[in-house]
Amino acid sequence: MDVLIPLQLQRKELYMAAEEKNNNIQAISEKRTYSVQEIADILQISRSMAYNLCKQQLFKTVKIGKYVRVSKSSFDEWLDNQN
């Protein structure tokens, strides 16, 4: 019986971790904008190269204070159209 309790706790911890990961994925997919760093990560390029893409106005961006945010829908559409 002592072995069952730790296994049950372990299952519960794994379930909670999986649920948290799922919630994080949903939160990302519901975002309306990307940061420049996220664009760099998606494209596997440097942050400075991502800023250069933003300056080329290939997709919609907005500057909020010192931060640049990229429209998710605009970026995703641009990315889908790349060959």
C-alpha positions as CSV (number, residue, x, y, z in Angstrom):
1,M,0.0,0.0,0.0
2,D,2.9,2.4,0.7
3,V,4.1,2.0,-2.9
4,L,0.6,3.0,-4.3
5,I,0.5,6.4,-2.6
6,P,3.8,7.7,-4.2
7,L,2.7,6.4,-7.6
8,Q,-0.7,8.2,-7.3
9,L,1.1,11.4,-6.3
10,Q,3.5,11.0,-9.2
11,R,0.6,10.5,-11.7
12,K,-1.1,13.6,-10.3
13,E,2.1,15.7,-10.6
14,L,2.5,14.4,-14.2
15,Y,-1.1,15.2,-15.0
16,M,-0.8,18.7,-13.6
17,A,2.4,19.4,-15.5
18,A,0.8,18.2,-18.7
19,E,-2.2,20.4,-18.1
20,E,0.0,23.5,-17.4
21,K,2.0,22.9,-20.6
22,N,-1.3,22.6,-22.5
23,N,-2.5,25.9,-21.0
24,N,0.8,27.6,-22.0
25,I,0.4,26.4,-25.6
26,Q,-3.1,27.7,-25.7
27,A,-2.0,31.0,-24.4
28,I,0.6,31.4,-27.1
29,S,-1.8,30.4,-29.8
30,E,-4.3,33.0,-28.6
31,K,-1.8,35.9,-28.6
32,R,-2.5,38.7,-31.1
33,T,1.1,39.9,-31.4
34,Y,4.6,38.5,-31.4
35,S,7.7,40.2,-29.9
36,V,10.7,40.7,-32.1
37,Q,12.5,38.0,-30.1
38,E,9.6,35.5,-30.8
39,I,9.9,36.4,-34.5
40,A,13.7,35.7,-34.3
41,D,13.0,32.4,-32.6
42,I,10.4,31.3,-35.1
43,L,12.6,32.1,-38.0
44,Q,15.8,30.9,-36.3
45,I,17.6,34.2,-37.0
46,S,19.2,36.9,-34.8
47,R,17.1,39.5,-33.1
48,S,18.8,42.2,-35.2
49,M,17.8,40.4,-38.4
50,A,14.3,40.2,-37.1
51,Y,14.3,44.0,-36.5
52,N,15.5,44.5,-40.1
53,L,12.6,42.4,-41.3
54,C,10.2,44.6,-39.3
55,K,11.8,47.8,-40.8
56,Q,11.1,46.4,-44.3
57,Q,7.4,46.5,-43.5
58,L,6.8,43.0,-44.7
59,F,4.1,42.6,-42.0
60,K,2.3,44.9,-39.7
61,T,4.1,46.2,-36.7
62,V,3.3,48.6,-33.9
63,K,5.8,50.4,-31.6
64,I,4.7,50.6,-28.0
65,G,7.2,52.8,-26.2
66,K,10.6,51.3,-27.0
67,Y,9.1,47.9,-27.9
68,V,8.1,46.7,-31.4
69,R,5.2,44.3,-31.5
70,V,4.3,42.3,-34.7
71,S,0.8,41.4,-35.7
72,K,0.5,37.7,-35.4
73,S,-2.0,37.3,-38.2
74,S,0.0,39.6,-40.6
75,F,3.3,37.7,-39.8
76,D,1.7,34.3,-40.1
77,E,0.2,35.2,-43.5
78,W,3.6,36.5,-44.6
79,L,5.3,33.4,-43.4
80,D,2.7,31.1,-45.1
81,N,3.4,32.9,-48.4
82,Q,7.2,32.4,-48.3
83,N,8.5,29.7,-50.7
